[in-house]
């Protein structure tokens, strides 16, 4: 993560955004240790049925 931040900083990138499952506590803990916090965005998803008729 240190090297990634150095590389992105050199490119003038000012933030990193990622998605993590609420259930992956180890990965959440890792990102928290690295300085990540909840953002003001909420990610939503839904499944698409490609066989469903068009309405």
N, C-alpha and C positions, 0 to 999 in steps of 0.2 A: 504494500500500500504506500509505503514511503516513496519508493521509486516512481510509482504511478503518479503520485501527487507532484513530485519534482518534474516529471515529464510534462504533465498537463499544465503546471504553472509556467513552464518555459514556453508553452503555446498560448499563454494568457487565458487559459480556461479558469474560470473563477468558482465553479461549483461542479460537484459530481452528484448524480441522481441514480438511485438503484431501486429495485423492487425485491422484496423479501417476503416469504410466507410468514404470516403471524405465528404459525406453528413451528417454525424453525428457530427455536430459542438460541441455539449455539451461534447461528449466523447473525441473528439480531444482536447478540451480545458482542460479537466481533465488530460489527459496524458501530455499535455504541462506543466501544473502546477506541475506535478510530476517529471519533468525533462526529459521527452521523447522528442526526436527530429527525424526528417526524417532520415532514414538510406540510405545507398548507394545501396539498393536493391529495385527492383520493382516487385510487385506481379501481375501475370497475370493469368487469368482463361478463360476457354471456356466450353461450354456445350457439352455433348456427347449424341448422339442419339443411344440408344441401338437397335433400330429397323432398323438402316441404314445398307444396304448390305456392306460386306467387299469388298474392292477394290483390 
